[in-house]
Every structure is written in C-alpha cells, then in structure tokens.
Amino acid sequence: QQLRFRERGPLKSWRPEAMAEAIFSVLKEGLSLSQAARKYDIPYPTFVLYANRVHNMLGPSLDGGADPRPKARGRPQRILLGMWPEELIRSVIKAVVFRDYREIKEDMGA
C-alpha cells in the first residue's frame, strides 16, 4: 500500500515581515484571516497558527471581546477580534513572529 503525500512547494516562502504586516492588518484594518493570508501570500494554515499565538499572548481585549466578525460563509472569526494597546500588539507580534521576547519580558517585569 502506497501512502500518498501532498506535494509541497519550497518550505517557508513567506518573510517574517509579511507575517507581521498580515497579523497587523487583521487587527487594525479589519481584514479577515483568509483575506490577510491571501494578500500577503502566506499559506492559510500557517497564518492561522501564528494568528492564534498572537491572539493568546495578547490576553483579554480592552473592550471585553467583540462579537465574532460576521462572514459570508463558514464559522464566524473569533481570533484577533478586539482592542489592545498598539505597543502591546507590536511587542507580541515581534515575540511571536521574530522570536524577540525582550519587550514582553520587560512588560511582565522580568
């Protein structure tokens, strides 16, 4: 029995800067996750993975968590919805995408 694997292209074709911009565009411009992934040419599953990490590190939203964003079809988007201070957003994106945790540690008093 032959197992068939999906042919994959070159690994990691996206740049960290593009990932950071894509996540920021969801938070600030209101793009959906799939729109941002397409716009910045990042594989959707990869983008969702990073978006989830950022969302979890941001913690509770200042507005108590917005209603899920309505979508044309599929499940309503629940991640990266809400309001957070811009400095926090930038330092979390830096930590998740660029693996630079210096600002996060400073914020947590480490």
C-alpha positions in Angstrom: 0.0 0.0 0.0 1.5 3.3 -1.1 0.9 6.3 1.1 0.4 9.4 -0.9 1.7 12.8 0.3 0.7 16.1 -1.0 3.5 17.6 -2.9 4.8 20.6 -1.1 6.5 23.6 -2.5 9.6 25.2 -1.1 9.3 25.5 2.6 8.6 28.9 4.2 8.2 31.1 1.2 6.9 34.0 3.3 9.0 36.6 5.1 8.5 37.4 8.8 7.9 41.0 7.9 4.9 39.9 5.7 3.5 37.7 8.6 3.8 40.7 11.0 2.0 43.0 8.5 -0.7 40.4 7.8 -1.5 40.0 11.5 -1.4 43.8 12.0 -3.8 44.2 9.0 -6.3 41.8 10.6 -6.2 43.8 13.9 -6.1 47.3 12.5 -7.7 47.2 9.1 -10.4 44.6 9.8 -9.2 42.1 7.2 -10.4 38.5 7.7 -7.8 35.9 8.3 -8.2 34.4 4.8 -8.0 37.9 3.2 -4.8 38.7 5.0 -3.2 35.4 4.2 -4.0 35.8 0.5 -2.9 39.5 0.4 0.5 38.7 2.0 0.9 35.4 0.2 1.1 33.3 3.4 -0.3 29.7 3.5 -3.6 30.0 5.3 -2.9 27.2 7.9 0.4 28.8 8.8 -1.2 32.2 9.1 -3.9 30.8 11.4 -1.2 29.2 13.6 0.6 32.5 14.1 -2.6 34.5 14.5 -3.7 32.1 17.3 -0.4 32.5 19.1 -0.6 36.3 18.9 -4.2 36.2 20.0 -3.4 34.1 23.0 -0.5 36.2 24.0 -2.5 39.5 23.7 -4.8 38.3 26.5 -8.3 39.8 27.2 -9.4 42.6 24.9 -9.9 46.1 26.4 -13.5 46.1 25.1 -14.3 42.8 26.7 -14.1 40.9 23.4 -16.0 42.0 20.4 -18.8 39.9 18.8 -17.5 37.3 16.3 -16.9 39.0 13.0 -19.7 38.0 10.6 -18.5 36.3 7.5 -20.0 35.4 4.1 -19.8 31.7 4.9 -18.2 29.3 7.4 -17.7 29.9 11.1 -17.5 33.4 12.4 -14.0 34.6 13.1 -13.2 34.7 16.8 -9.5 35.3 16.9 -7.8 38.7 16.6 -11.0 40.5 17.3 -11.0 43.2 20.0 -8.9 46.2 21.0 -5.5 46.1 22.5 -2.9 48.9 23.0 -0.8 49.3 19.9 2.5 48.9 21.8 1.3 45.6 23.1 0.2 44.4 19.7 3.6 45.3 18.2 5.6 43.6 21.0 3.5 40.5 20.9 3.9 40.3 17.1 7.6 40.8 17.5 7.8 38.0 20.1 5.7 35.5 18.0 6.9 36.2 14.5 10.5 37.3 15.1 11.0 35.3 18.4 12.1 38.5 20.1 10.8 38.3 23.6 12.7 41.3 25.2 9.8 43.7 25.2 7.4 41.0 26.5 9.7 40.2 29.4 10.1 43.9 30.3 6.3 44.3 30.3 5.9 41.4 32.7 8.6 42.8 35.0 11.1 40.1 34.3 
